[in-house]
Each structure stands twice: as structure tokens, then as C-alpha cells.
Amino acid sequence: MTAIILAALLIAATIFTHYEILRFTSRGATDLRVHPRMRLWMMLTAAVISHVLHVVLYAGAYILLEEVFRVGAIAGPSAAKFDDAFYFSITSYTTLGIGDLYPTGQIRLLSGVEALNGLVMVTWTASMTYLHMERFWTIHLSDQPGNDD
């Protein structure tokens, strides 16, 4: 039950943070007088920062479930708690799932939710990237000499 509640909170937190970061960056990129490539670079950098933040949130949740609630563990060859949790989180979030570290107990549920959540967030980023490329590349092309569009 602890993992389910934590999973719901993490889904809400990742949706909120990703939305706000993308909204802020999108609004800022539109208002700035910079080259369209810079706008795309800013948007993609912000999206990567958002994804890393999500991974860190999940890594913290794994440590919380393992150390505080003691309802599961990240098993396998171990280096350090945060390093293992971060590495396991990023392989879960990206659905890479290498398998050298594996979840036990309620952490299994959270890692499955993280994979689904990561898939949705990465897809959202891809959609936003497409929209920005479409908008900013059109602006860029219309600014080119000899283009009468």
C-alpha cells in the first residue's frame, strides 16, 4: 500500500514539474530574440533537466521504501545507496531495465510505475519537441534570404 500511495504522488509530481518546466521554457523561448536553434536547444535542455529531476525523485522514493519503510530493496551488486537508486531509477524510467540491479518487495511495483511514467514523459517531450521544431523552423525558414513564403 505504501508503494501505491508513493507511486500516485510521484506521478502527480512528475506531471506537475514537467508541465511547469515545459510551459516556462516554451513561453520564455517564444519571447526571446534568439536564433531558432537556440530556442530548440533551450527547450530540449529544460526537458532533460526535468527528466533527471524525475529520476532523482524516484531514486529518493526507492531509498525511502528501502531504508525507512523497509518494504523492499534494490538487490544486486551494490556500490552506494544513492548511486544504486539513481542508476536503477534511470534504467527503469527509460525502460532500459539492464537487470544487474533488480527490485524486491514493494519496490517492484514502484519500478513498474516508473517505467510507465517515464514512457509518458519522454513521449510528451517528443511531442513538444516536434511542435517547437515546427514553429521555430518555420520562423527560421521565413527569415532566410530568397524565401518568399
Buried (B, 14 or more C-beta within 10 A) or exposed (E): EBBEEBBEEBBEBBBEBBEEBBEEBBEEBEEEEEEBEEBBEBBBEBBEEBBEBBBBBBBBBBBBBBEEBEBBBBBBEEEEBEEBBBBBBBBBBBEEEEEEBBBEBBBEBBBBBBBBBBEBBBEBBEEBBEEBBEBBBEEBEEEEEEEEE
